[in-house]
Amino acid sequence: MIIGIGGVSRAGKTSLAFKIREWIGYDEVLILHQDEFIQPMDKMPRISEHIDWEHPKSLNFESLIKKIKEAKEGNKTIIVEGLMVFWNPELLKILDHKIFLSIRKETFLSRKTLDNRWGDEPDWYIQHIWDSHFIYGLLPDGEPNVLQLDGEACCTDEAAKDFLNLP
């Protein structure tokens, strides 16, 4: 089973991936974080001299898809989580289940101010993250096997367990 978890930054994608791994069993699940499959720094797109992490060209989808296909041979369940996990048509096609986490803008802003992994981001870039999500992060219309979850209440929601047919 290959599960894709998408949503805006700080929506709870990684937390949900860890919760699913806990439900299924640590040794039974491989989690792939889209952030680990970036382009070389000299190929990264830029916006106002700032690396544009929110653009699909910042990611190496080919490498991610290759890793999924290799891992499929030895793992029962693969979880792929990231901002643009539903953007690439080839990646979207190999996902058996898709979970989309949504949060309100106020929640995003509140959580993002606590996130200093990348240092202090300028306010205009925080807005860019939010805006880019609606360009590159949403699920295409009519996509099958989708569960929409409230990222503000995520990871205690049994709906994900039911959706994935987990005991």
C-alpha distance (Angstrom), angle and dihedral (degrees) to the residues before:
residue distance angle dihedral
M1 . . .
I2 3.82 . .
I3 3.80 115.8 .
G4 3.79 124.6 -167.9
I5 3.79 119.3 -157.6
G6 3.79 117.1 -168.7
G7 3.77 139.5 169.7
V8 3.78 142.2 116.7
S9 3.79 121.5 -54.8
R10 3.83 112.1 -69.5
A11 3.83 93.6 15.3
G12 3.81 92.8 124.9
K13 3.82 102.3 -97.5
T14 3.80 96.2 139.2
S15 3.80 92.8 42.4
L16 3.79 90.9 52.8
A17 3.82 91.3 46.9
F18 3.82 89.8 53.8
K19 3.82 90.8 47.0
I20 3.82 91.6 51.8
R21 3.81 89.7 48.7
E22 3.80 88.4 52.0
W23 3.81 91.0 50.7
I24 3.81 94.3 47.9
G25 3.79 99.0 35.5
Y26 3.77 131.3 -88.6
D27 3.82 95.6 -109.6
E28 3.80 92.7 47.3
V29 3.82 97.5 59.1
L30 3.79 136.1 65.5
I31 3.81 116.2 -164.5
L32 3.80 117.6 -155.9
H33 3.79 115.9 -166.0
Q34 3.78 112.8 -152.0
D35 3.83 88.7 -143.5
E36 3.80 88.5 69.7
F37 3.80 91.6 63.1
I38 3.79 103.0 65.0
Q39 3.77 130.7 144.4
P40 3.81 120.8 -104.5
M41 3.79 109.6 -80.2
D42 3.81 93.0 -109.7
K43 3.83 89.6 58.6
M44 3.79 96.3 48.2
P45 3.79 116.6 118.7
R46 3.79 116.4 -118.8
I47 3.75 136.4 -149.2
S48 3.83 117.4 -166.3
E49 3.83 90.2 -16.2
H50 3.81 89.8 -55.0
I51 3.82 121.4 115.5
D52 3.78 106.6 -105.4
W53 3.81 102.4 -136.7
E54 3.80 88.4 169.6
H55 3.80 96.1 67.3
P56 3.83 121.9 90.5
K57 3.82 89.7 -128.9
S58 3.81 87.8 68.9
L59 3.81 89.6 67.2
N60 3.78 131.2 73.3
F61 3.80 99.1 -139.1
E62 3.79 91.8 171.4
S63 3.80 91.2 60.3
L64 3.81 92.2 44.9
I65 3.80 93.2 50.6
K66 3.80 90.9 46.9
K67 3.82 90.2 52.2
I68 3.82 91.3 49.6
K69 3.80 91.9 51.1
E70 3.81 91.9 48.0
A71 3.80 92.6 46.2
K72 3.79 92.3 47.7
E73 3.79 88.9 72.7
G74 3.79 95.0 60.2
N75 3.79 106.5 27.0
K76 3.73 130.7 69.5
T77 3.81 94.6 -151.5
I78 3.81 130.2 22.5
I79 3.78 121.8 -169.3
V80 3.79 118.4 -162.4
E81 3.77 114.2 -169.0
G82 3.76 130.8 -179.1
L83 3.76 150.0 112.7
M84 3.79 94.6 -90.0
V85 3.79 101.4 28.9
F86 3.83 90.1 126.4
W87 3.81 97.0 44.0
N88 3.82 101.0 79.8
P89 3.85 111.8 72.9
E90 3.82 94.0 -149.6
L91 3.79 92.1 51.2
L92 3.79 92.0 44.3
K93 3.80 90.2 53.3
I94 3.83 94.2 58.2
L95 3.81 95.5 49.4
D96 3.80 112.5 103.3
H97 3.81 94.3 -168.9
K98 3.80 130.2 21.6
I99 3.78 124.8 -158.8
F100 3.77 118.9 -171.1
L101 3.80 120.3 -164.4
S102 3.77 119.3 -158.8
I103 3.79 129.9 -171.0
R104 3.78 134.6 178.0
K105 3.78 118.4 -99.6
E106 3.81 90.3 -114.2
T107 3.81 90.0 56.9
F108 3.80 91.4 47.0
L109 3.80 91.6 51.7
S110 3.78 92.8 46.1
R111 3.81 93.7 49.2
K112 3.80 93.5 41.4
T113 3.81 92.2 56.0
L114 3.82 87.8 59.3
D115 3.83 92.2 49.3
N116 3.79 109.0 89.0
R117 3.82 98.5 157.0
W118 3.79 88.9 118.6
G119 3.79 96.8 35.2
D120 3.77 123.5 -109.2
E121 3.78 110.4 -24.7
P122 3.81 118.4 -153.2
D123 3.82 115.8 -109.4
W124 3.81 92.0 -114.4
Y125 3.82 89.9 57.2
I126 3.81 92.5 49.0
Q127 3.82 87.0 55.2
H128 3.82 88.8 47.2
I129 3.83 89.9 55.2
W130 3.80 90.3 53.6
D131 3.82 93.9 45.3
S132 3.81 94.2 45.3
H133 3.78 90.6 54.4
F134 3.81 89.0 65.9
I135 3.80 90.8 50.6
Y136 3.83 101.7 42.6
G137 3.79 107.7 11.4
L138 3.79 108.1 58.3
L139 3.78 126.7 97.3
P140 3.80 116.8 -107.6
D141 3.81 113.8 -106.7
G142 3.79 116.0 -92.3
E143 3.80 95.3 20.3
P144 3.85 111.3 158.4
N145 3.82 127.8 -131.6
V146 3.80 95.8 30.2
L147 3.78 129.4 153.0
Q148 3.80 117.7 -168.7
L149 3.81 113.7 -154.6
D150 3.76 135.1 -176.6
G151 3.81 104.3 -114.4
E152 3.78 89.2 -157.9
A153 3.81 90.3 66.5
C154 3.80 97.1 28.4
C155 3.75 128.5 143.8
T156 3.76 97.5 28.5
D157 3.77 90.8 64.1
E158 3.79 112.2 110.4
A159 3.82 88.8 -160.2
A160 3.82 89.9 86.5
K161 3.81 90.2 53.0
D162 3.81 91.2 50.6
F163 3.81 92.7 44.2
L164 3.81 90.9 54.1
N165 3.82 92.6 42.9
L166 3.78 92.7 -121.0
P167 3.81 122.7 160.1
